[in-house]
């Protein structure tokens, strides 16, 4: 399958889907707290997407039974929603795809639940920066390998493992299109980047080894050493001139995260006052 370049009108349609992913993740973030199950979070995502006139892209994809992938701690990606209860100190990656008007948006965000270990917080911070380092390289005249190398270089500078088996990808009418966008590679390698390229850039960075394994459920990918992993993803479009346009958004997600933290703090303060 060849790379399908998008018109400005098509990019606007993909942006509409991508922004809905951000709103869905923000809605999930507002419920992200100790005691909730990953299956409950998946239902929240599913209901929100459908209420906004769209379809959960993941549902039914290769017989997948859920609307989101929710991966906790050492789970890298493709975690199956279940009765697993989210706990204080967990990091939770939520990956969601939305199809609206026939076009796909794809984005992921890793959340911190309450107070987390410094190791986890640092990992999330660097993985987040890796995403934007890769995005900066998505300009006309560069190659896909320049994106890959930017992600890899920053992650390895901090001695983190860069997952090889799973990659970013083109986005359009389908969830996975050409080209593959690895998170590792050499500068100047891979397909030449042209205007109209729409891709999902998604660093998957491990606190320890880059090695992974798949669980018996046939979906969940985990770190081989059981150390934590983080995952952030944006759908972006290459413009004829200048920097790429980020079609998805973290803005509403991060507002929801901040509000959730503030509400949690207020509740804890009230509990302490009651005890005293």
C-alpha positions as YAML, in Angstrom:
chain: A
units: angstrom
residues:
- id: 1
  name: UNK
  ca: [0.00, 0.00, 0.00]
- id: 2
  name: UNK
  ca: [1.37, 3.40, -1.01]
- id: 3
  name: UNK
  ca: [1.38, 6.54, 1.13]
- id: 4
  name: UNK
  ca: [-1.86, 8.48, 0.66]
- id: 5
  name: UNK
  ca: [-1.34, 12.24, 0.94]
- id: 6
  name: UNK
  ca: [-4.27, 14.31, 2.17]
- id: 7
  name: UNK
  ca: [-5.74, 17.57, 0.89]
- id: 8
  name: UNK
  ca: [-6.26, 20.50, 3.24]
- id: 9
  name: UNK
  ca: [-9.99, 19.71, 3.28]
- id: 10
  name: UNK
  ca: [-9.29, 16.10, 4.27]
- id: 11
  name: UNK
  ca: [-6.85, 17.24, 6.95]
- id: 12
  name: UNK
  ca: [-9.61, 19.38, 8.45]
- id: 13
  name: UNK
  ca: [-11.88, 16.32, 8.65]
- id: 14
  name: UNK
  ca: [-9.13, 14.27, 10.32]
- id: 15
  name: UNK
  ca: [-8.62, 17.17, 12.73]
- id: 16
  name: UNK
  ca: [-12.31, 17.05, 13.69]
- id: 17
  name: UNK
  ca: [-11.96, 13.37, 14.60]
- id: 18
  name: UNK
  ca: [-8.65, 13.95, 16.35]
- id: 19
  name: UNK
  ca: [-10.01, 16.76, 18.51]
- id: 20
  name: UNK
  ca: [-12.86, 14.49, 19.55]
- id: 21
  name: UNK
  ca: [-10.27, 11.98, 20.74]
- id: 22
  name: UNK
  ca: [-8.78, 14.70, 22.94]
- id: 23
  name: UNK
  ca: [-12.21, 15.54, 24.36]
- id: 24
  name: UNK
  ca: [-12.83, 11.85, 25.00]
- id: 25
  name: UNK
  ca: [-9.51, 11.48, 26.82]
- id: 26
  name: UNK
  ca: [-10.35, 14.59, 28.85]
- id: 27
  name: UNK
  ca: [-13.66, 13.01, 29.83]
- id: 28
  name: UNK
  ca: [-11.85, 9.82, 30.85]
- id: 29
  name: UNK
  ca: [-9.35, 11.93, 32.83]
- id: 30
  name: UNK
  ca: [-12.16, 13.44, 34.89]
- id: 31
  name: UNK
  ca: [-13.05, 9.95, 36.14]
- id: 32
  name: UNK
  ca: [-9.47, 8.68, 36.56]
- id: 33
  name: UNK
  ca: [-9.05, 7.96, 40.27]
- id: 34
  name: UNK
  ca: [-8.26, 5.08, 42.63]
- id: 35
  name: UNK
  ca: [-11.09, 2.56, 42.80]
- id: 36
  name: UNK
  ca: [-12.36, 2.79, 39.23]
- id: 37
  name: UNK
  ca: [-11.84, -0.17, 36.91]
- id: 38
  name: UNK
  ca: [-10.32, -0.02, 33.44]
- id: 39
  name: UNK
  ca: [-13.55, -1.52, 32.08]
- id: 40
  name: UNK
  ca: [-15.53, 1.37, 33.58]
- id: 41
  name: UNK
  ca: [-13.14, 3.85, 31.95]
- id: 42
  name: UNK
  ca: [-13.62, 2.09, 28.61]
- id: 43
  name: UNK
  ca: [-17.41, 2.39, 28.94]
- id: 44
  name: UNK
  ca: [-17.03, 6.11, 29.68]
- id: 45
  name: UNK
  ca: [-14.96, 6.55, 26.51]
- id: 46
  name: UNK
  ca: [-17.37, 4.51, 24.40]
- id: 47
  name: UNK
  ca: [-20.44, 6.41, 25.56]
- id: 48
  name: UNK
  ca: [-18.80, 9.80, 25.02]
- id: 49
  name: UNK
  ca: [-17.65, 8.98, 21.48]
- id: 50
  name: UNK
  ca: [-21.06, 7.70, 20.42]
- id: 51
  name: UNK
  ca: [-22.87, 10.62, 22.09]
- id: 52
  name: UNK
  ca: [-20.80, 12.91, 19.85]
- id: 53
  name: UNK
  ca: [-21.91, 11.22, 16.63]
- id: 54
  name: UNK
  ca: [-18.78, 9.19, 16.07]
- id: 55
  name: UNK
  ca: [-17.65, 5.58, 16.16]
- id: 56
  name: UNK
  ca: [-14.92, 4.08, 18.38]
- id: 57
  name: UNK
  ca: [-12.36, 3.06, 15.76]
- id: 58
  name: UNK
  ca: [-10.81, 0.31, 17.86]
- id: 59
  name: UNK
  ca: [-14.10, -1.53, 18.47]
- id: 60
  name: UNK
  ca: [-14.21, -4.48, 16.07]
- id: 61
  name: UNK
  ca: [-10.73, -3.79, 14.68]
- id: 62
  name: UNK
  ca: [-9.21, -7.26, 14.23]
- id: 63
  name: UNK
  ca: [-12.04, -8.51, 16.48]
- id: 64
  name: UNK
  ca: [-11.02, -6.18, 19.33]
- id: 65
  name: UNK
  ca: [-13.90, -6.00, 21.83]
- id: 66
  name: UNK
  ca: [-13.35, -2.56, 23.39]
- id: 67
  name: UNK
  ca: [-13.36, 1.13, 22.49]
- id: 68
  name: UNK
  ca: [-10.00, 1.93, 24.07]
- id: 69
  name: UNK
  ca: [-6.70, 0.34, 25.02]
- id: 70
  name: UNK
  ca: [-5.87, 0.92, 28.68]
- id: 71
  name: UNK
  ca: [-2.38, -0.07, 29.82]
- id: 72
  name: UNK
  ca: [-1.21, 0.17, 33.44]
- id: 73
  name: UNK
  ca: [2.36, 0.49, 34.77]
- id: 74
  name: UNK
  ca: [4.49, -2.15, 32.99]
- id: 75
  name: UNK
  ca: [1.88, -2.59, 30.25]
- id: 76
  name: UNK
  ca: [3.10, -0.69, 27.19]
- id: 77
  name: UNK
  ca: [0.11, -0.75, 24.82]
- id: 78
  name: UNK
  ca: [-2.99, -2.74, 23.86]
- id: 79
  name: UNK
  ca: [-4.06, -3.35, 27.45]
- id: 80
  name: UNK
  ca: [-7.51, -4.93, 27.56]
- id: 81
  name: UNK
  ca: [-10.10, -3.12, 29.72]
- id: 82
  name: UNK
  ca: [-11.13, -5.40, 32.57]
- id: 83
  name: UNK
  ca: [-12.22, -5.48, 36.21]
- id: 84
  name: UNK
  ca: [-8.71, -4.36, 37.17]
- id: 85
  name: UNK
  ca: [-8.97, -1.60, 39.77]
- id: 86
  name: UNK
  ca: [-6.86, 1.53, 39.33]
- id: 87
  name: UNK
  ca: [-4.74, 2.25, 42.41]
- id: 88
  name: UNK
  ca: [-2.99, 5.25, 43.91]
- id: 89
  name: UNK
  ca: [0.46, 5.55, 42.34]
- id: 90
  name: UNK
  ca: [-0.43, 3.85, 39.05]
- id: 91
  name: UNK
  ca: [0.37, 5.28, 35.65]
- id: 92
  name: UNK
  ca: [-2.35, 4.57, 33.12]
- id: 93
  name: UNK
  ca: [-1.97, 4.91, 29.35]
- id: 94
  name: UNK
  ca: [-5.25, 5.39, 27.47]
- id: 95
  name: UNK
  ca: [-5.15, 5.03, 23.68]
- id: 96
  name: UNK
  ca: [-8.27, 5.94, 21.69]
- id: 97
  name: UNK
  ca: [-9.27, 6.13, 18.05]
- id: 98
  name: UNK
  ca: [-12.36, 7.92, 16.72]
- id: 99
  name: UNK
  ca: [-13.96, 7.69, 13.28]
- id: 100
  name: UNK
  ca: [-16.18, 10.61, 12.28]
- id: 101
  name: UNK
  ca: [-17.38, 11.42, 8.77]
- id: 102
  name: UNK
  ca: [-15.28, 8.50, 7.54]
- id: 103
  name: UNK
  ca: [-11.97, 9.84, 8.86]
- id: 104
  name: UNK
  ca: [-9.88, 8.59, 11.78]
- id: 105
  name: UNK
  ca: [-8.25, 10.45, 14.66]
- id: 106
  name: UNK
  ca: [-5.81, 8.67, 16.98]
- id: 107
  name: UNK
  ca: [-4.21, 9.85, 20.20]
- id: 108
  name: UNK
  ca: [-2.94, 8.55, 23.54]
- id: 109
  name: UNK
  ca: [-2.06, 9.98, 26.93]
- id: 110
  name: UNK
  ca: [-0.46, 8.48, 30.03]
- id: 111
  name: UNK
  ca: [-2.01, 9.61, 33.32]
- id: 112
  name: UNK
  ca: [-0.56, 9.68, 36.82]
- id: 113
  name: UNK
  ca: [-3.03, 8.52, 39.47]
- id: 114
  name: UNK
  ca: [-2.45, 10.44, 42.69]
- id: 115
  name: UNK
  ca: [1.10, 10.58, 44.02]
- id: 116
  name: UNK
  ca: [3.46, 8.49, 41.89]
- id: 117
  name: UNK
  ca: [7.10, 7.44, 42.27]
- id: 118
  name: UNK
  ca: [9.71, 9.86, 40.92]
- id: 119
  name: UNK
  ca: [10.77, 7.12, 38.50]
- id: 120
  name: UNK
  ca: [7.31, 7.10, 36.95]
- id: 121
  name: UNK
  ca: [7.01, 10.89, 36.84]
- id: 122
  name: UNK
  ca: [10.39, 11.31, 35.16]
- id: 123
  name: UNK
  ca: [9.56, 8.63, 32.60]
- id: 124
  name: UNK
  ca: [6.31, 10.38, 31.67]
- id: 125
  name: UNK
  ca: [8.04, 13.75, 31.37]
- id: 126
  name: UNK
  ca: [10.75, 12.46, 29.03]
- id: 127
  name: UNK
  ca: [8.30, 10.43, 26.92]
- id: 128
  name: UNK
  ca: [6.13, 13.53, 26.54]
- id: 129
  name: UNK
  ca: [9.19, 15.49, 25.39]
- id: 130
  name: UNK
  ca: [10.12, 12.67, 22.99]
- id: 131
  name: UNK
  ca: [6.74, 13.09, 21.28]
- id: 132
  name: UNK
  ca: [7.30, 16.78, 20.61]
- id: 133
  name: UNK
  ca: [10.92, 16.21, 19.58]
- id: 134
  name: UNK
  ca: [9.62, 13.83, 16.92]
- id: 135
  name: UNK
  ca: [6.87, 16.21, 15.81]
- id: 136
  name: UNK
  ca: [9.42, 18.99, 15.20]
- id: 137
  name: UNK
  ca: [11.09, 16.82, 12.57]
- id: 138
  name: UNK
  ca: [7.88, 16.26, 10.56]
- id: 139
  name: UNK
  ca: [8.55, 18.91, 7.93]
- id: 140
  name: UNK
  ca: [8.81, 18.88, 4.14]
- id: 141
  name: UNK
  ca: [12.24, 17.70, 2.99]
- id: 142
  name: UNK
  ca: [13.04, 15.62, 6.05]
- id: 143
  name: UNK
  ca: [12.65, 11.85, 6.14]
- id: 144
  name: UNK
  ca: [10.70, 9.63, 8.51]
- id: 145
  name: UNK
  ca: [14.01, 8.49, 10.00]
- id: 146
  name: UNK
  ca: [14.59, 12.05, 11.24]
- id: 147
  name: UNK
  ca: [11.43, 11.77, 13.35]
- id: 148
  name: UNK
  ca: [12.49, 8.34, 14.59]
- id: 149
  name: UNK
  ca: [16.01, 9.45, 15.45]
- id: 150
  name: UNK
  ca: [14.79, 12.50, 17.40]
- id: 151
  name: UNK
  ca: [12.63, 10.27, 19.61]
- id: 152
  name: UNK
  ca: [15.33, 7.64, 20.09]
- id: 153
  name: UNK
  ca: [18.12, 10.11, 20.82]
- id: 154
  name: UNK
  ca: [16.24, 11.90, 23.60]
- id: 155
  name: UNK
  ca: [15.01, 8.66, 25.21]
- id: 156
  name: UNK
  ca: [18.42, 7.01, 25.16]
- id: 157
  name: UNK
  ca: [20.05, 10.17, 26.51]
- id: 158
  name: UNK
  ca: [18.09, 9.39, 29.67]
- id: 159
  name: UNK
  ca: [18.95, 5.67, 29.44]
- id: 160
  name: UNK
  ca: [15.42, 4.60, 28.66]
- id: 161
  name: UNK
  ca: [14.46, 1.69, 26.43]
- id: 162
  name: UNK
  ca: [12.82, 2.48, 23.09]
- id: 163
  name: UNK
  ca: [10.26, -0.10, 21.96]
- id: 164
  name: UNK
  ca: [11.07, -1.56, 18.54]
- id: 165
  name: UNK
  ca: [8.15, -3.89, 17.87]
- id: 166
  name: UNK
  ca: [5.43, -1.20, 17.81]
- id: 167
  name: UNK
  ca: [5.47, 1.96, 15.71]
- id: 168
  name: UNK
  ca: [3.54, 5.06, 14.72]
- id: 169
  name: UNK
  ca: [1.72, 5.06, 11.40]
- id: 170
  name: UNK
  ca: [-0.16, 6.93, 8.72]
- id: 171
  name: UNK
  ca: [-3.73, 7.96, 9.52]
- id: 172
  name: UNK
  ca: [-6.66, 8.65, 7.20]
- id: 173
  name: UNK
  ca: [-9.69, 6.67, 6.14]
- id: 174
  name: UNK
  ca: [-8.04, 3.77, 7.95]
- id: 175
  name: UNK
  ca: [-6.51, 3.54, 11.42]
- id: 176
  name: UNK
  ca: [-3.20, 2.19, 10.13]
- id: 177
  name: UNK
  ca: [-1.85, 3.46, 6.83]
- id: 178
  name: UNK
  ca: [1.61, 3.86, 5.34]
- id: 179
  name: UNK
  ca: [4.20, 4.88, 6.32]
- id: 180
  name: UNK
  ca: [5.32, 3.18, 9.51]
- id: 181
  name: UNK
  ca: [6.84, 5.70, 11.92]
- id: 182
  name: UNK
  ca: [9.30, 3.88, 14.21]
- id: 183
  name: UNK
  ca: [10.57, 5.46, 17.42]
- id: 184
  name: UNK
  ca: [14.13, 4.49, 16.51]
- id: 185
  name: UNK
  ca: [16.20, 4.98, 13.37]
- id: 186
  name: UNK
  ca: [18.92, 6.88, 11.54]
- id: 187
  name: UNK
  ca: [18.78, 10.47, 10.38]
- id: 188
  name: UNK
  ca: [18.16, 10.74, 6.65]
- id: 189
  name: UNK
  ca: [16.60, 7.29, 6.38]
- id: 190
  name: UNK
  ca: [13.09, 6.21, 5.46]
- id: 191
  name: UNK
  ca: [10.48, 7.80, 3.16]
- id: 192
  name: UNK
  ca: [10.83, 11.45, 2.18]
- id: 193
  name: UNK
  ca: [8.29, 13.68, 3.90]
- id: 194
  name: UNK
  ca: [5.91, 15.62, 1.64]
- id: 195
  name: UNK
  ca: [3.09, 18.06, 2.36]
- id: 196
  name: UNK
  ca: [-0.19, 16.29, 3.06]
- id: 197
  name: UNK
  ca: [1.39, 13.47, 5.04]
- id: 198
  name: UNK
  ca: [-0.80, 12.65, 8.06]
- id: 199
  name: UNK
  ca: [0.79, 10.41, 10.67]
- id: 200
  name: UNK
  ca: [0.42, 9.34, 14.28]
- id: 201
  name: UNK
  ca: [3.67, 9.82, 16.17]
- id: 202
  name: UNK
  ca: [3.61, 7.76, 19.36]
- id: 203
  name: UNK
  ca: [6.72, 7.21, 21.49]
- id: 204
  name: UNK
  ca: [6.50, 4.10, 23.66]
- id: 205
  name: UNK
  ca: [9.35, 4.42, 26.14]
- id: 206
  name: UNK
  ca: [10.35, 1.98, 28.87]
- id: 207
  name: UNK
  ca: [12.08, 2.81, 32.15]
- id: 208
  name: UNK
  ca: [14.33, -0.22, 31.69]
- id: 209
  name: UNK
  ca: [14.97, -2.59, 28.82]
- id: 210
  name: UNK
  ca: [13.59, -2.05, 25.32]
- id: 211
  name: UNK
  ca: [12.59, -5.72, 25.24]
- id: 212
  name: UNK
  ca: [8.90, -6.60, 25.36]
- id: 213
  name: UNK
  ca: [6.63, -9.61, 25.59]
- id: 214
  name: UNK
  ca: [2.99, -10.31, 24.82]
- id: 215
  name: UNK
  ca: [0.58, -11.66, 27.40]
- id: 216
  name: UNK
  ca: [-1.56, -14.73, 26.83]
- id: 217
  name: UNK
  ca: [-4.60, -12.57, 26.06]
- id: 218
  name: UNK
  ca: [-3.08, -12.05, 22.62]
- id: 219
  name: UNK
  ca: [-3.14, -8.25, 22.90]
- id: 220
  name: UNK
  ca: [-1.37, -6.74, 25.90]
- id: 221
  name: UNK
  ca: [2.29, -5.86, 25.37]
- id: 222
  name: UNK
  ca: [4.39, -5.51, 28.54]
- id: 223
  name: UNK
  ca: [7.99, -4.70, 29.39]
- id: 224
  name: UNK
  ca: [10.20, -7.79, 29.67]
- id: 225
  name: UNK
  ca: [11.68, -6.57, 32.99]
- id: 226
  name: UNK
  ca: [8.34, -5.46, 34.49]
- id: 227
  name: UNK
  ca: [9.48, -1.83, 34.75]
- id: 228
  name: UNK
  ca: [7.03, 0.96, 33.87]
- id: 229
  name: UNK
  ca: [6.37, 2.22, 30.36]
- id: 230
  name: UNK
  ca: [4.82, 5.46, 29.06]
- id: 231
  name: UNK
  ca: [2.99, 6.28, 25.84]
- id: 232
  name: UNK
  ca: [1.96, 9.60, 24.31]
- id: 233
  name: UNK
  ca: [0.53, 10.06, 20.81]
- id: 234
  name: UNK
  ca: [-0.56, 12.87, 18.51]
- id: 235
  name: UNK
  ca: [-1.98, 12.78, 15.00]
- id: 236
  name: UNK
  ca: [-0.19, 15.44, 12.95]
- id: 237
  name: UNK
  ca: [-0.26, 16.79, 9.39]
- id: 238
  name: UNK
  ca: [2.72, 18.03, 7.37]
- id: 239
  name: UNK
  ca: [2.10, 21.49, 5.94]
- id: 240
  name: UNK
  ca: [3.51, 22.86, 2.64]
- id: 241
  name: UNK
  ca: [5.61, 25.30, 4.64]
- id: 242
  name: UNK
  ca: [6.66, 25.64, 8.25]
- id: 243
  name: UNK
  ca: [6.00, 23.33, 11.19]
- id: 244
  name: UNK
  ca: [3.46, 20.50, 11.17]
- id: 245
  name: UNK
  ca: [-0.09, 21.01, 12.38]
- id: 246
  name: UNK
  ca: [-0.94, 18.97, 15.48]
- id: 247
  name: UNK
  ca: [-4.47, 17.74, 14.76]
- id: 248
  name: UNK
  ca: [-5.15, 16.17, 18.15]
- id: 249
  name: UNK
  ca: [-4.93, 18.14, 21.38]
- id: 250
  name: UNK
  ca: [-3.79, 17.61, 24.96]
- id: 251
  name: UNK
  ca: [-5.14, 20.98, 26.17]
- id: 252
  name: UNK
  ca: [-8.52, 19.75, 27.41]
- id: 253
  name: UNK
  ca: [-6.95, 16.60, 28.82]
- id: 254
  name: UNK
  ca: [-4.51, 18.58, 30.93]
- id: 255
  name: UNK
  ca: [-7.24, 20.92, 32.18]
- id: 256
  name: UNK
  ca: [-9.22, 17.86, 33.27]
- id: 257
  name: UNK
  ca: [-6.13, 16.38, 34.94]
- id: 258
  name: UNK
  ca: [-5.52, 19.61, 36.88]
- id: 259
  name: UNK
  ca: [-9.18, 19.80, 37.95]
- id: 260
  name: UNK
  ca: [-9.12, 16.16, 39.03]
- id: 261
  name: UNK
  ca: [-6.01, 16.81, 41.13]
- id: 262
  name: UNK
  ca: [-7.61, 19.84, 42.78]
- id: 263
  name: UNK
  ca: [-10.80, 17.94, 43.61]
- id: 264
  name: UNK
  ca: [-8.74, 15.07, 45.03]
- id: 265
  name: UNK
  ca: [-6.78, 17.51, 47.20]
- id: 266
  name: UNK
  ca: [-10.00, 19.09, 48.53]
- id: 267
  name: UNK
  ca: [-11.47, 15.68, 49.39]
- id: 268
  name: UNK
  ca: [-8.27, 14.63, 51.18]
- id: 269
  name: UNK
  ca: [-8.19, 17.88, 53.15]
- id: 270
  name: UNK
  ca: [-11.79, 17.34, 54.27]
- id: 271
  name: UNK
  ca: [-11.02, 13.76, 55.31]
- id: 272
  name: UNK
  ca: [-8.05, 14.92, 57.37]
- id: 273
  name: UNK
  ca: [-10.19, 17.60, 59.08]
- id: 274
  name: UNK
  ca: [-12.83, 14.97, 59.94]
- id: 275
  name: UNK
  ca: [-10.20, 12.72, 61.51]
- id: 276
  name: UNK
  ca: [-8.81, 15.60, 63.54]
...
